[in-house]
Amino acid sequence: MRWLKPAAFAVALLPLAWLLWRAGFGSLGVNPVETINRYLGDWALRFLLIALAVTPVRQWTGWPALARLRRMMGLFAFFYVCLHLASYVGIDLFFDWAALWADVLKRNYITLGMIAVLLLVPLALTSTNGMIRRLGGARWRRLHLLVFPASILGVAHFWMMVKADIREPLVYAVLLAVLLGWRLWGFARRAQRA
């Protein structure tokens, strides 16, 4: 299965390649700034849910090789989060830090999004084997539980941003609820056995 990680890496870059292709051919619609920002935010959230889905899917399918993709998918989630944030701060606000601060204070969905980004930063910084050894497995696992509140905040950020049609954020919310419910059920079963 040596092909699995390189193939997953290449596939994870396809959304960015597609965005660049569309930008190169001027097919980003009437509001390209909003299109770019929303597209990158959508893929950040998708990769976050994909990263959370790796363990349940591995357990359901009995395919242990999938576990090797979890860290990569989490890092791609962070990569798209950073691109989403950079497009908002750089392209939308032109690095107007006062406007950014005003948005964080005034718009609840931006506040939640920024908190989610802050929760993901230590996870990305501690994703290497060296950091796992330095922190110790138990402390590293406890720290990486931050992915759950970050995911909840990410879905809430999207839900609150959408003004009328909540069908898409509802799909993300249901998927996240299933993934979190699976983990809670597994935790309860382990606690019962102990």
Accessible surface in RSA format (square Angstrom, percent):
REM  Atomic radii and reference values for relative SASA: ProtOr
REM  Chains: A
REM  Algorithm: Lee & Richards
REM  Probe-radius: 1.40
REM  Slices: 20
REM RES _ NUM      All-atoms   Total-Side   Main-Chain    Non-polar    All polar
REM                ABS   REL    ABS   REL    ABS   REL    ABS   REL    ABS   REL
RES MET A   1   106.49  55.1  65.80  43.5  40.70  96.9  63.67  54.1  42.83  56.7
RES ARG A   2   219.77  92.3 206.70 105.4  13.07  31.1  82.95 113.4 136.82  82.9
RES TRP A   3   146.60  58.8 137.63  66.6   8.97  21.1 127.56  68.0  19.04  30.9
RES LEU A   4    12.82   7.1  12.79   9.1   0.03   0.1  12.79   9.0   0.03   0.1
RES LYS A   5    81.65  39.8  81.32  49.9   0.33   0.8  30.19  27.2  51.46  54.8
RES PRO A   6    84.65  61.7  72.16  65.8  12.50  45.4  79.30  65.5   5.35  33.3
RES ALA A   7    41.06  37.8  31.67  48.9   9.39  21.4  40.49  57.0   0.57   1.5
RES ALA A   8    16.56  15.2   7.86  12.1   8.70  19.8  15.06  21.2   1.50   4.0
RES PHE A   9   102.27  51.2 102.27  63.3   0.00   0.0 102.27  62.0   0.00   0.0
RES ALA A  10    57.03  52.4  50.54  78.0   6.50  14.8  54.28  76.4   2.75   7.3
RES VAL A  11    93.18  61.3  91.28  82.6   1.90   4.6  91.28  79.3   1.90   5.2
RES ALA A  12     1.30   1.2   0.61   0.9   0.69   1.6   1.30   1.8   0.00   0.0
RES LEU A  13    62.25  34.7  61.25  43.8   1.00   2.5  61.50  43.2   0.74   2.0
RES LEU A  14   107.98  60.1 105.76  75.7   2.23   5.6 106.11  74.5   1.87   5.0
RES PRO A  15    10.26   7.5   6.26   5.7   4.00  14.5  10.08   8.3   0.18   1.1
RES LEU A  16    36.52  20.3  36.52  26.1   0.00   0.0  36.52  25.7   0.00   0.0
RES ALA A  17    52.98  48.7  43.66  67.4   9.32  21.2  48.28  68.0   4.70  12.5
RES TRP A  18   136.66  54.8 133.27  64.5   3.40   8.0 120.95  64.5  15.71  25.5
RES LEU A  19     8.54   4.8   8.54   6.1   0.00   0.0   8.54   6.0   0.00   0.0
RES LEU A  20   112.02  62.4 104.30  74.6   7.71  19.4 104.67  73.5   7.35  19.8
RES TRP A  21   149.27  59.9 141.52  68.5   7.75  18.2 130.01  69.3  19.25  31.2
RES ARG A  22    52.26  21.9  52.26  26.6   0.00   0.0   5.76   7.9  46.51  28.2
RES ALA A  23    46.07  42.4  26.89  41.5  19.17  43.6  27.67  39.0  18.40  48.7
RES GLY A  24    66.48  82.0   0.00   N/A  66.48  82.0  34.10  93.6  32.38  72.5
RES PHE A  25   139.58  69.8 110.28  68.3  29.30  76.3 116.26  70.5  23.33  66.8
RES GLY A  26    67.54  83.3   0.00   N/A  67.54  83.3  34.34  94.2  33.20  74.4
RES SER A  27    58.61  49.5  43.62  58.2  14.99  34.5  45.40  96.7  13.21  18.5
RES LEU A  28    13.79   7.7  11.61   8.3   2.18   5.5  11.78   8.3   2.01   5.4
RES GLY A  29    58.71  72.4   0.00   N/A  58.71  72.4  39.75 109.1  18.97  42.5
RES VAL A  30   160.40 105.5 124.79 113.0  35.61  85.8 132.92 115.5  27.48  74.5
RES ASN A  31    69.87  48.2  66.77  64.5   3.10   7.5  21.34  51.4  48.53  46.9
RES PRO A  32    59.17  43.1  59.17  53.9   0.00   0.0  59.17  48.9   0.00   0.0
RES VAL A  33    48.58  32.0  47.79  43.3   0.79   1.9  47.79  41.5   0.79   2.1
RES GLU A  34    73.67  42.3  69.55  52.6   4.12   9.8  31.37  60.7  42.30  34.5
RES THR A  35    35.91  25.5  28.44  28.8   7.46  17.8  19.19  25.8  16.71  25.3
RES ILE A  36    29.23  16.6  29.23  21.8   0.00   0.0  29.23  21.0   0.00   0.0
RES ASN A  37    23.98  16.5  23.98  23.2   0.00   0.0   1.53   3.7  22.46  21.7
RES ARG A  38    94.84  39.8  90.78  46.3   4.06   9.7  32.73  44.7  62.11  37.6
RES TYR A  39    32.50  15.2  28.98  16.5   3.52   9.2  28.99  21.8   3.51   4.3
RES LEU A  40     7.78   4.3   7.78   5.6   0.00   0.0   7.78   5.5   0.00   0.0
RES GLY A  41    15.29  18.9   0.00   N/A  15.29  18.9   9.68  26.6   5.61  12.6
RES ASP A  42    28.57  20.0  26.85  26.7   1.71   4.0   1.45   3.4  27.12  27.0
RES TRP A  43    59.94  24.1  59.94  29.0   0.00   0.0  57.90  30.9   2.04   3.3
RES ALA A  44     5.32   4.9   4.87   7.5   0.46   1.0   5.32   7.5   0.00   0.0
RES LEU A  45    12.17   6.8   9.87   7.1   2.30   5.8  11.79   8.3   0.38   1.0
RES ARG A  46    68.13  28.6  66.19  33.7   1.94   4.6  22.85  31.2  45.28  27.4
RES PHE A  47     8.67   4.3   8.67   5.4   0.00   0.0   8.67   5.3   0.00   0.0
RES LEU A  48     8.51   4.7   8.51   6.1   0.00   0.0   8.51   6.0   0.00   0.0
RES LEU A  49    11.26   6.3  10.53   7.5   0.73   1.8  10.91   7.7   0.35   0.9
RES ILE A  50    72.52  41.3  70.25  52.3   2.27   5.5  71.96  51.8   0.56   1.5
RES ALA A  51     7.78   7.2   5.97   9.2   1.81   4.1   6.37   9.0   1.41   3.7
RES LEU A  52     6.85   3.8   6.30   4.5   0.55   1.4   6.85   4.8   0.00   0.0
RES ALA A  53    23.19  21.3  23.19  35.8   0.00   0.0  23.19  32.7   0.00   0.0
RES VAL A  54    11.57   7.6   7.96   7.2   3.62   8.7  11.57  10.1   0.00   0.0
RES THR A  55    20.38  14.5  20.33  20.6   0.06   0.1  19.41  26.1   0.98   1.5
RES PRO A  56     0.00   0.0   0.00   0.0   0.00   0.0   0.00   0.0   0.00   0.0
RES VAL A  57    52.45  34.5  52.45  47.5   0.00   0.0  52.45  45.6   0.00   0.0
RES ARG A  58    65.42  27.5  64.22  32.7   1.20   2.8   3.79   5.2  61.62  37.3
RES GLN A  59    91.99  51.4  62.30  45.5  29.69  70.7  28.11  59.8  63.88  48.5
RES TRP A  60   130.22  52.3  93.33  45.2  36.89  86.6  96.28  51.3  33.94  55.1
RES THR A  61    86.15  61.3  49.82  50.5  36.33  86.6  58.18  78.1  27.97  42.3
RES GLY A  62    59.23  73.0   0.00   N/A  59.23  73.0  34.15  93.7  25.07  56.2
RES TRP A  63    89.22  35.8  88.08  42.6   1.14   2.7  82.67  44.1   6.56  10.6
RES PRO A  64    96.99  70.7  90.50  82.5   6.48  23.6  91.40  75.5   5.59  34.8
RES ALA A  65    15.82  14.5   9.76  15.1   6.05  13.8  15.19  21.4   0.63   1.7
RES LEU A  66    23.50  13.1  23.50  16.8   0.00   0.0  23.50  16.5   0.00   0.0
RES ALA A  67    38.66  35.5  28.51  44.0  10.16  23.1  29.01  40.9   9.65  25.6
RES ARG A  68   104.01  43.7  90.47  46.1  13.54  32.2  57.87  79.1  46.14  28.0
RES LEU A  69    17.51   9.8  17.51  12.5   0.00   0.0  17.51  12.3   0.00   0.0
RES ARG A  70   106.13  44.6 104.72  53.4   1.42   3.4  26.25  35.9  79.88  48.4
RES ARG A  71    99.40  41.7  88.78  45.3  10.63  25.3  44.01  60.2  55.39  33.6
RES MET A  72    26.47  13.7  22.37  14.8   4.10   9.8  25.42  21.6   1.05   1.4
RES MET A  73    13.70   7.1  13.70   9.1   0.00   0.0   4.21   3.6   9.49  12.6
RES GLY A  74    27.35  33.7   0.00   N/A  27.35  33.7  21.16  58.1   6.18  13.8
RES LEU A  75    70.69  39.4  65.99  47.2   4.69  11.8  66.50  46.7   4.18  11.3
RES PHE A  76    13.51   6.8  12.57   7.8   0.94   2.5  13.30   8.1   0.21   0.6
RES ALA A  77     0.51   0.5   0.51   0.8   0.00   0.0   0.51   0.7   0.00   0.0
RES PHE A  78    43.18  21.6  43.11  26.7   0.07   0.2  43.18  26.2   0.00   0.0
RES PHE A  79    71.97  36.0  67.68  41.9   4.29  11.2  71.88  43.6   0.09   0.3
RES TYR A  80     0.00   0.0   0.00   0.0   0.00   0.0   0.00   0.0   0.00   0.0
RES VAL A  81    14.11   9.3  14.07  12.7   0.04   0.1  14.07  12.2   0.04   0.1
RES CYS A  82    51.91  39.3  47.65  53.1   4.26  10.0  25.03  63.4  26.88  29.0
RES LEU A  83    50.31  28.0  48.66  34.8   1.65   4.2  48.83  34.3   1.48   4.0
RES HIS A  84    36.23  19.8  36.23  25.2   0.00   0.0  28.11  29.0   8.12   9.4
RES LEU A  85    49.78  27.7  48.75  34.9   1.03   2.6  49.78  35.0   0.00   0.0
RES ALA A  86    57.28  52.7  46.28  71.4  11.00  25.0  53.39  75.2   3.89  10.3
RES SER A  87     6.08   5.1   3.32   4.4   2.76   6.4   5.36  11.4   0.72   1.0
RES TYR A  88    22.17  10.4  22.17  12.6   0.00   0.0  22.17  16.7   0.00   0.0
RES VAL A  89    11.29   7.4  11.29  10.2   0.00   0.0  11.29   9.8   0.00   0.0
RES GLY A  90    11.67  14.4   0.00   N/A  11.67  14.4   5.91  16.2   5.76  12.9
RES ILE A  91    73.39  41.8  69.34  51.7   4.05   9.8  71.91  51.8   1.48   4.0
RES ASP A  92    65.92  46.2  50.32  50.1  15.60  36.9   0.98   2.3  64.94  64.8
RES LEU A  93    29.46  16.4  21.68  15.5   7.78  19.6  25.07  17.6   4.39  11.8
RES PHE A  94   162.86  81.5 145.32  90.0  17.55  45.7 146.02  88.5  16.85  48.2
RES PHE A  95   125.24  62.7 115.10  71.3  10.14  26.4 115.10  69.8  10.14  29.0
RES ASP A  96    69.59  48.7  61.52  61.2   8.07  19.1  21.49  50.6  48.11  48.0
RES TRP A  97   155.35  62.3 148.25  71.8   7.10  16.7 127.59  68.0  27.76  45.0
RES ALA A  98    78.84  72.5  61.28  94.6  17.56  39.9  70.32  99.0   8.52  22.6
RES ALA A  99    33.13  30.5  24.41  37.7   8.72  19.8  31.73  44.7   1.41   3.7
RES LEU A 100    24.14  13.4  24.14  17.3   0.00   0.0  24.14  17.0   0.00   0.0
RES TRP A 101   158.07  63.4 157.58  76.3   0.49   1.2 139.46  74.4  18.61  30.2
RES ALA A 102    50.57  46.5  45.12  69.6   5.45  12.4  49.74  70.0   0.83   2.2
RES ASP A 103    15.08  10.6  15.08  15.0   0.00   0.0   0.15   0.4  14.92  14.9
RES VAL A 104    23.52  15.5  22.74  20.6   0.78   1.9  22.74  19.8   0.78   2.1
RES LEU A 105   118.31  65.9  88.25  63.1  30.06  75.6  90.46  63.5  27.85  74.9
RES LYS A 106   150.22  73.3 120.54  74.0  29.68  70.7  80.12  72.1  70.10  74.7
RES ARG A 107    96.95  40.7  92.43  47.1   4.51  10.7  19.31  26.4  77.64  47.1
RES ASN A 108    97.05  66.9  92.33  89.2   4.73  11.4  10.82  26.1  86.23  83.3
RES TYR A 109    42.28  19.7  41.90  23.8   0.38   1.0  23.71  17.8  18.58  22.9
RES ILE A 110    10.97   6.2  10.05   7.5   0.92   2.2  10.70   7.7   0.27   0.7
RES THR A 111    41.56  29.6  41.41  42.0   0.15   0.4  38.60  51.8   2.97   4.5
RES LEU A 112    40.44  22.5  40.44  28.9   0.00   0.0  40.44  28.4   0.00   0.0
RES GLY A 113    12.08  14.9   0.00   N/A  12.08  14.9  11.36  31.2   0.72   1.6
RES MET A 114    34.41  17.8  32.85  21.7   1.56   3.7  18.03  15.3  16.38  21.7
RES ILE A 115    73.63  41.9  73.63  54.9   0.00   0.0  73.63  53.0   0.00   0.0
RES ALA A 116     8.03   7.4   8.03  12.4   0.00   0.0   8.03  11.3   0.00   0.0
RES VAL A 117    23.91  15.7  23.91  21.6   0.00   0.0  23.91  20.8   0.00   0.0
RES LEU A 118   123.35  68.7 115.57  82.7   7.78  19.6 115.57  81.2   7.78  20.9
RES LEU A 119    39.09  21.8  38.57  27.6   0.52   1.3  39.09  27.5   0.00   0.0
RES LEU A 120    11.14   6.2  10.49   7.5   0.66   1.7  10.49   7.4   0.66   1.8
RES VAL A 121    50.75  33.4  50.75  45.9   0.00   0.0  50.75  44.1   0.00   0.0
RES PRO A 122    39.28  28.6  37.70  34.4   1.58   5.8  39.28  32.4   0.00   0.0
RES LEU A 123    15.47   8.6  13.84   9.9   1.63   4.1  14.25  10.0   1.22   3.3
RES ALA A 124    19.43  17.9   6.36   9.8  13.08  29.8   9.29  13.1  10.14  26.9
RES LEU A 125   124.46  69.3 109.42  78.3  15.04  37.8 112.75  79.2  11.71  31.5
RES THR A 126    11.62   8.3  11.62  11.8   0.00   0.0  11.62  15.6   0.00   0.0
RES SER A 127     9.68   8.2   9.41  12.6   0.27   0.6   4.60   9.8   5.08   7.1
RES THR A 128    75.48  53.7  71.46  72.4   4.03   9.6  70.67  94.9   4.81   7.3
RES ASN A 129    84.02  57.9  79.98  77.3   4.04   9.7  16.21  39.0  67.81  65.5
RES GLY A 130    22.88  28.2   0.00   N/A  22.88  28.2  16.26  44.6   6.62  14.8
RES MET A 131    46.20  23.9  45.92  30.4   0.28   0.7  36.35  30.9   9.84  13.0
RES ILE A 132    40.34  23.0  40.01  29.8   0.33   0.8  40.01  28.8   0.33   0.9
RES ARG A 133   182.11  76.5 155.65  79.3  26.45  63.0  80.56 110.1 101.55  61.5
RES ARG A 134   180.12  75.6 148.90  75.9  31.22  74.3  66.66  91.1 113.46  68.8
RES LEU A 135    35.97  20.0  31.35  22.4   4.63  11.6  31.71  22.3   4.26  11.5
RES GLY A 136    29.47  36.3   0.00   N/A  29.47  36.3  29.34  80.5   0.13   0.3
RES GLY A 137    30.58  37.7   0.00   N/A  30.58  37.7  16.44  45.1  14.14  31.7
RES ALA A 138    55.10  50.7  48.11  74.2   6.99  15.9  49.85  70.2   5.25  13.9
RES ARG A 139   137.72  57.8 133.05  67.8   4.67  11.1  41.66  56.9  96.05  58.2
RES TRP A 140    48.33  19.4  48.33  23.4   0.00   0.0  48.33  25.8   0.00   0.0
RES ARG A 141   149.96  63.0 145.74  74.3   4.22  10.1  62.24  85.1  87.72  53.2
RES ARG A 142   146.31  61.4 136.45  69.6   9.85  23.5  65.72  89.8  80.59  48.8
RES LEU A 143    51.02  28.4  42.97  30.7   8.05  20.2  50.14  35.2   0.88   2.4
RES HIS A 144    34.93  19.1  30.88  21.5   4.05  10.4  18.58  19.1  16.35  19.0
RES LEU A 145   100.19  55.8  98.31  70.3   1.88   4.7  98.71  69.3   1.48   4.0
RES LEU A 146    50.72  28.2  50.19  35.9   0.53   1.3  50.54  35.5   0.18   0.5
RES VAL A 147    26.08  17.2  26.08  23.6   0.00   0.0  26.08  22.7   0.00   0.0
RES PHE A 148    41.78  20.9  41.78  25.9   0.00   0.0  41.78  25.3   0.00   0.0
RES PRO A 149    54.13  39.4  52.55  47.9   1.58   5.7  54.12  44.7   0.01   0.0
RES ALA A 150     0.18   0.2   0.00   0.0   0.18   0.4   0.00   0.0   0.18   0.5
RES SER A 151     0.00   0.0   0.00   0.0   0.00   0.0   0.00   0.0   0.00   0.0
RES ILE A 152    85.73  48.8  84.53  63.0   1.20   2.9  84.66  61.0   1.07   2.9
RES LEU A 153    33.86  18.9  33.86  24.2   0.00   0.0  33.86  23.8   0.00   0.0
RES GLY A 154    12.65  15.6   0.00   N/A  12.65  15.6  11.22  30.8   1.43   3.2
RES VAL A 155     9.34   6.1   9.34   8.5   0.00   0.0   9.34   8.1   0.00   0.0
RES ALA A 156    28.68  26.4  23.88  36.9   4.80  10.9  28.44  40.1   0.24   0.6
RES HIS A 157    33.46  18.3  33.46  23.3   0.00   0.0  29.24  30.1   4.22   4.9
RES PHE A 158    18.64   9.3  18.38  11.4   0.26   0.7  18.64  11.3   0.00   0.0
RES TRP A 159    82.62  33.2  81.04  39.2   1.58   3.7  60.29  32.1  22.33  36.2
RES MET A 160    81.42  42.2  59.53  39.4  21.88  52.1  57.77  49.1  23.65  31.3
RES MET A 161    24.65  12.8  24.65  16.3   0.00   0.0   9.41   8.0  15.24  20.2
RES VAL A 162    24.82  16.3  15.86  14.4   8.96  21.6  17.10  14.9   7.72  20.9
RES LYS A 163   166.63  81.3 130.74  80.2  35.89  85.5 115.96 104.4  50.67  54.0
RES ALA A 164    91.24  83.9  63.08  97.3  28.16  64.1  69.13  97.3  22.11  58.6
RES ASP A 165    75.13  52.6  61.54  61.3  13.59  32.1  42.46  99.9  32.67  32.6
RES ILE A 166    69.02  39.3  67.65  50.4   1.37   3.3  67.65  48.7   1.37   3.7
RES ARG A 167   174.03  73.1 172.72  88.0   1.31   3.1  76.88 105.1  97.15  58.9
RES GLU A 168    74.47  42.8  68.80  52.0   5.67  13.5  36.27  70.2  38.20  31.2
RES PRO A 169     0.50   0.4   0.50   0.5   0.00   0.0   0.50   0.4   0.00   0.0
RES LEU A 170    79.29  44.2  79.29  56.7   0.00   0.0  79.29  55.7   0.00   0.0
RES VAL A 171    85.30  56.1  82.13  74.4   3.17   7.6  85.07  73.9   0.23   0.6
RES TYR A 172    14.07   6.6  14.07   8.0   0.00   0.0  11.18   8.4   2.89   3.6
RES ALA A 173    27.54  25.3  21.97  33.9   5.57  12.7  23.33  32.9   4.21  11.2
RES VAL A 174    81.28  53.5  79.60  72.1   1.67   4.0  81.28  70.6   0.00   0.0
RES LEU A 175    86.70  48.3  86.53  61.9   0.17   0.4  86.53  60.8   0.17   0.4
RES LEU A 176     8.40   4.7   8.40   6.0   0.00   0.0   8.40   5.9   0.00   0.0
RES ALA A 177    60.92  56.0  47.96  74.0  12.96  29.5  53.82  75.8   7.10  18.8
RES VAL A 178    80.17  52.8  71.85  65.0   8.32  20.0  78.46  68.2   1.71   4.6
RES LEU A 179    12.98   7.2  12.98   9.3   0.00   0.0  12.98   9.1   0.00   0.0
RES LEU A 180    34.20  19.0  33.65  24.1   0.56   1.4  33.84  23.8   0.37   1.0
RES GLY A 181    33.33  41.1   0.00   N/A  33.33  41.1  28.51  78.2   4.82  10.8
RES TRP A 182    70.22  28.2  64.29  31.1   5.93  13.9  63.01  33.6   7.21  11.7
RES ARG A 183    55.77  23.4  48.93  24.9   6.84  16.3  35.17  48.1  20.61  12.5
RES LEU A 184   124.06  69.1 120.63  86.3   3.43   8.6 121.17  85.1   2.89   7.8
RES TRP A 185   129.56  52.0 124.06  60.1   5.49  12.9 104.89  55.9  24.66  40.0
RES GLY A 186    15.97  19.7   0.00   N/A  15.97  19.7  15.67  43.0   0.30   0.7
RES PHE A 187   130.06  65.1 130.01  80.5   0.05   0.1 130.01  78.8   0.05   0.1
RES ALA A 188    55.43  51.0  48.08  74.2   7.34  16.7  52.65  74.1   2.78   7.4
RES ARG A 189   104.32  43.8 102.79  52.4   1.53   3.6  21.75  29.7  82.57  50.0
RES ARG A 190   136.26  57.2 131.10  66.8   5.16  12.3  56.82  77.6  79.44  48.1
RES ALA A 191    59.45  54.7  36.70  56.6  22.75  51.7  44.66  62.9  14.79  39.2
RES GLN A 192   159.81  89.4 127.20  93.0  32.61  77.7  46.65  99.3 113.16  85.8
RES ARG A 193   169.58  71.2 131.50  67.0  38.08  90.7  78.75 107.6  90.83  55.0
RES ALA A 194   120.77 111.0  51.15  78.9  69.62 158.4  75.84 106.8  44.93 119.0
END  Absolute sums over single chains surface
CHAIN  1 A    11699.2      10084.9       1614.3       8415.6       3283.6
END  Absolute sums over all chains
TOTAL         11699.2      10084.9       1614.3       8415.6       3283.6
